[in-house]
């Protein structure tokens, strides 16, 4: 049985009241999940403060309280650990409680604004094809080798991360690929983890509802690389001006990838079609089923990471050519009427621009490009007009609609998006609040050979409205709408 003192390694402690020899049965930061003999970490969250639930946790059986401010009234039979950061303390305690599972496999974290899910998922696929037992922690799903679990956050809380890493240890997993979000870094969810490598994709406008400034957003990402160990690798995209910033203070082995700049891993796009990409990668040619310049970056990062993790170059090239696109990332279908529908998670200005520019680089000017797009409610409002500007400038027609409005009024969100449309593009735009009707209208407007882009939700199979989640799958809906038009 673990005692409290066994799991306090690396925790910065300000004060202790009570015994550290008490037995620990479990760790929780949600007082509702507490059982007898558990530790309760009182975390100050965005919505609620865990300190308000300390008494409830004790009533439910907690024997240890980890907090940033000691309560005025201390119970005699309870141990109190006062710390600078309860979320950071929980991360170290979780790692210790589960036996530091990240040290028993090779964990690679991927951070940046766009491309995280694609890179970790494709690396998971690649290493599975190479015959290894592999783990995945992503926005879309959690995989412990062949067993799938539902994902709720881009970067789960520290308890969840370590719990699944321990399962991976038990299953003999050798490699794990993990998305590392700015929220996750800032909230210390990745503290206490041992990374074998880190990958930086790019940095653009996102999450400024959470981070006060773009500089803060950048510096939070940078802190991930600052804490990589010497034996790890740091692989960054240096076509992004922030790539070299990520490397400034890291102790890890510094490596770069790019399409436009000299780099350790350099790719050149030779052919770009809806069927895939032909790349020259360093001194080798490679065909991939993935599409667009943004995927050329992703493939280059995957190639570099796989080689750095010990795979043979020839094998990596062969395996990349077999990889399939990730759900909700430039996922497309072609109807019997020759209408191409593309579903993509592009929910930031930069991601939307990349997808639209990719489509425009492949299509001829004879087809219409009809874009269906919205923006999420209760999130960064400053990106809305930028999304409207990009969509209307780079599409033939645009339908502004709901994304996940959450607690906001959908019409208000659409009005914010429309503020970015320049006068010459007004005639291109429609506003249809109901997302299903917007997709149906796009299908009705499309003629043979036209292209429909449905952006923003990608892999998501729900729509969040007024605190409720309703079943909603962009890919299934556009598929049904196009079939109905064929009848």
N, C-alpha and C positions, 0 to 999 in steps of 0.2 A: 504493500500500500504506500502511495506517495504521501509525504508530509509537505506542509506548506513551504518549509525551508528548502525543499528539493526543487521547487519550481520558481523560486525567486531569483535564480541566477540571471545576471545582466539587468535586473530591474533597478532603476534609480529610486531609492527609498528615502523619504524625508523623515518619517517617524514610524514607530511601531508601538502599538498598544495591545498587549496580550501575547500569547504563546505562538511561536512559529513551528511548533512540533505537532500541531493538529493535523489529522488525516484529511486529505482532500479527495472528495469523491467526484467532483466535476467543477467546471468553470462556466459561468454565464454572465452576460451583460443585460439579459432580459429577466427582470425579477419574477415574471410569470413562469419561467422555466426552472426556477430554483427547487432543489430537493435537499433533504437533510445532509449536512456535511459538505455542501458546495461553497465555492468562492463566488461572491458577487462583485463584479467590477462596475463601479458607478461612473459611467461614461457620459460626458456632456455632449449630447448630440445636437443636430440642427433643430430638431423639433422638440425633444424632451431632454431633461437633465436627470441622469441616473441617480444623482444624490437625493432626489425627491422620492425615490423608491427603496431607500436603504432599509427603512423600518419594515416594509412589506417583504423584502428579501429575508430579513431576520425571522419574521413570523413564519415564513415558509421553510425555514430550516437552515439558512446560510450561517456558517460558523466563521467565515472570514469576509471582511469588507475591504475592498481596494478602492480608495477614493482620493480625490485631490484636496478636499477640505474635510477635516474630521468633524463628525456631528457634535453638537453641543452636549448631548447625552450619550455616554458610552456604556454599553452593556458589559457586565463583568465577565461573561462566558463567551464573548465574541472577540476575535482578533481583528484589529484595524491596521491596515497598511496605508500610510499616507504617501502619495507619489506626486511627481510633477505632472505626469500625463497618465491617466487611467487607461486610455486606449493603447498607448505604447507599452505600459506594464502588462496589459492583457495579452498583447502580441508575444512578448517574451515568455510569459507564463504559459501561454497556449503551446508554444514551440517546446518548452521544457516538459509540459504535461504529457505531450504525445511522443516524447523521446527524440525531439529535433529531427523529424522525418525528412526534412529537405536536405540534410547532410548525407542521406543514404541513397540519393539519386541525383541526376544532373538536371537541375532546374534552370530554365531559361525564361526570363521575363521580357515581354515586348511592350514598349510604351510609345506614345505619340498620339496625334489626333485621329488619323485615319490609318487603316490597314492592319490594326492589331489582331482583330478576329481572323482575318484571312491568313495572316502569317502563322499564328499559333495553330490554326486548324490544318493548314497545309503541312506544317512541320510534323504535326501528329500523324497525318496520313502518310507522309513520306517515311517516317521512322517505323510505322506499322508495316508498310510495304517492304522495308528493309529487314523485317523479321524480329524487331524488338518489342518488348512490352513497354507501352507508352501511356502517359497521363496527359490530360488536357484540362485547363481551367480557363473557360472563355465566357464571353457574353451569352453565347448561344447554348452551351452545354458544358457539363463536367463529365470527363471520361476517366474511369479507372481501368485502363487497358480496354477491355471490350464491354464493360458495364457502364451504362449511361445514367447520369443523374441530372435533375433539372437545375439550371443556373438562374439565380435571381439578381445578381449584380455582375458588372464587368469584372471587378475584383471583389471576391467574397470577403466577409469579415475574417479576422485572424483565426478564430476558433474553427470556422468552416474550412479554411485553407489547410490548417494543420491536421484536421480530422481526415480530410480526403488524401492528404499526402501520406498519412499513416496507413490508410487503406492501400495506397499505392505500394508502400513498403511491404505490406503483408502479401500483396499479389506479385511481388518481384519486379515491379516497374523500374526501368533503368533511366528513362528520360521523362521529363514533364515540361510542357510548354504552357505558359501562363500570361494572360493579359494583365498588364499593370496600369491601372487608370490613375489620373492625377488625384481623384478623390481618395483612392486606396492608399496612395503614397502619403498624402497630407494627413489622413486619419490613422497612420501608422499600421495599416493592415498587413504590410509586407515586412515590418520590422521583425527581426529574429529569424528570418529565412536566409538560407545559404544559397546564393545564386551562382551557377556555373557560367552564366552569360547574360548580357542584356542587349536588346536591339532597340534602336530609336528609328521610327519611321518618318515622321514629319511633325510640324507644329503649325496649326492655323486656328482661326477664330472658333472657340468652343468653351463652354463651361464658365463664361464670365459672369454667370449668375451666382457661381460658387466662389471663384477666385476674384479678388478685387480688381486685378489688372492682368494684362497679358504677360507682363514681366514676372508676376507672381506665379502664374500658370506655368511659364517656361522654367522657372527656378525650382518648382516642385518636381517637375519631370527630371531636371538635372540632378536633384538630390538622390534619385534612384541610382544614377551612375556614380555619384560621389561615394556611395556606400558599397559598391561592388568590391569584392576581395581581389587581391593581386593575381590569383590564379584564374580568375574569370576573364571573359572577353567582353569588350564593349564595341558593338558593331553599329555604326551610325550612318545615316543617309546624309552625305555632305553636299548634295544638291540643295538641301534645305539649309538656310543660313544659320539655323540653330544647331545643326549637327555637330559642329566643332565646339560649340558652347557646352554640349553634353560631355565632351571629353576633357574639359579644362582641368578638373580636379580628380578625375578617376585614377585609381591605382591599377585598374584592370588593363589587360592588353588592348591597345587601341587599334581598331580597324575600321575601314570605311567602305561604303558602296555608293554607286552613282550611275546615272545615265549620261550626264552632261559634263562631269568633272573627272579628272584623273582620280582613281580610287583603287583600293586593294581588290575590289570586285566591281568590274565595270561592264555594263550592258549597253548594247546598241540594238534598237528596234529595226529589224530588216523588213518585216512584213507585219501588218496589223489588220486583221480581218475579224468578222464575227465568228469565224471558226477557230480563231486563236492567234498566237503571236509566234513569229520566227525571230529569235534573238541571237545575237552574237554575245556570248558571255565570256569575258576575258578572251581566250583564244579558241573557244569552242562554239559551234552553232547548236541551237536548242529550239525545238518546237514545243509549245505548251498550249493546252486548251484554254488557258486563261486569256482575257481580252483587255487591251488598253494599256496606255503608258503607266498608269498607277499600278497595274498588275506586273508590269515589267520591273518596277521597283520591288514589289513584293517577292517576285521570283528571285531576284538578285540577292535579297536579304536571306531568303530560304537557302539558296545555294551556298552563300557564305557561312551561315550558321551550321549547316549540315557538315560542311568541310571542317569547320573549327571544332565540331563535336566528334570528329574522327572518321567520318564516312569517306570512302574513296571517291575521287572526282568523277570518274566514269559512271560509277553506280548512281551518284547524285543526279547527274544529267539524265540518266535513263529513268529514274524514279520521278523526277519533276515532269517529264513528258507524259507520265501516266496519271498525274493528279487531276482531280475533278474540281470544278468551281465550288465555292462555299455557298450554302443556302442563304438566299437574300443578298448576295453580293454579285451584281451583274448576272443575275439568273434570268435566262430568257427562253421564250418559246416562240414558234412561228406557226400561225394559224393556217388553215387550208386556203384562206383568202390571201395568204402571203403577207399578213400583218405581223410585224415583229414586236413583241411586248417584252420589256425589260423591267425587272423588279430589282431595286437596289436600295441599300440602307442609307445612302447619302443623306445625311441630316445636318451637315455643316456646309457653309458656303464653299469651302475648298473642295470637299468631296463631291458636291453637286456640280461644280465647275469641271472637275476631272472627268466625271461620267459623261456630261454633255459634250465636252470637247472630244472625248473618245468616240462617242457616237458620230459626231460631226466629221471626224477625221476618216471614218469608215464609209459613211453614207455618201451617195451622190446628191446633188442639189435637186433631184427630181422627186425625192420623197419628203413628206411632211414629218416633222419631229414634234410629237405632241407630248408635253410633260404634265404629269399630275403630281402636285407637291403641296405640302403644308409645313407647319412648324409646331413643335410640342408646346403645350401650355405649362405654366409654372416653371419655365426654364429661361435661359438667356434670351431676352427680348431684343437685344441689339443686333442679333444676326438675322432677324426676320426680314427687314428691308433688303439686306444683302442677298438673301435667298431669292427674293422677288426680282431683284435686278438681274441676277445671273440667269434665272429660269427664263425670264422674258427676253433677255438679250440673245440667248443661245438656242432658243426653241422657235419652231414655227407657230405653234399654239401652246398656251399654258392654261391649265385649270388649277386654280388655287382652292384648296380644300382643307378638311380637318386632318390632323395627324393624331396625336393623343392630346386632346384639349385639356384633360385633367380637370382642374377646378375653374379654368378660364372659360369665357364665352367664345365659342369658335369664330363667330363673326368678327370679334375684336382682333383675334390673332390674324385673320385674313386681311383685315384693314391695315394692320402693321406690315404685313408682307407686301401689300400693294403700294405702300409708300416708296418702295425702292424701284418701282417700274417707271422708266423714262417715258415722256409723252409719246415718242414715236412708236412705242411698243404697247400702248394701251389697247389697241384694236386686237392684239394677239390674245388677250387675257379674258378668262371667264372665272367667276367665283361660284362654286357649288359646295355648300357646307357639308352635305352628306357624302362621305368618302366613296361609298359604294356607287352612288349615283354619278359621282365625278369620274370614276373608272369606267362605268357603263357609257357615259357620254363620250369619253375619249375613244372607246371602241367604236361607237356609232359614227364619230367624225373621221375615223381612219379609213383610208382607201387601200387597195392592194399595194404592197411594198412600203407603206408608211411604217413609222416606228413610234411606239408608245413607251415612254419612260414613266414608271411609277416609283417615285423617290420618297425616302424618309423612314420607312418602317422595315423594309427588307425581310428579315427572318421572323419578325414578330408575328404572332398569331392571335393578337388581341388588339382592342382599341380601348383606351382608358378615358372614361367620361364620368365626371362628377363622383369620383371615388369608386366607380365600378369598372370591371374589366369585361368586355364583351368579345366573343369570338370574332376574329377578323383576320383574314389572311389575304394579302394583296395578290399573291401568285394564284391562289385558288379562284379568287373573284375575277381576275382578268381572264383566266382560262375559261371560266363559265360564261362570261360575257361574250367572248369571241366565239365560243361554240354556239351560243344562242343566235348570233348573227348569221351563222352558216346555215341555219335551218330554213 
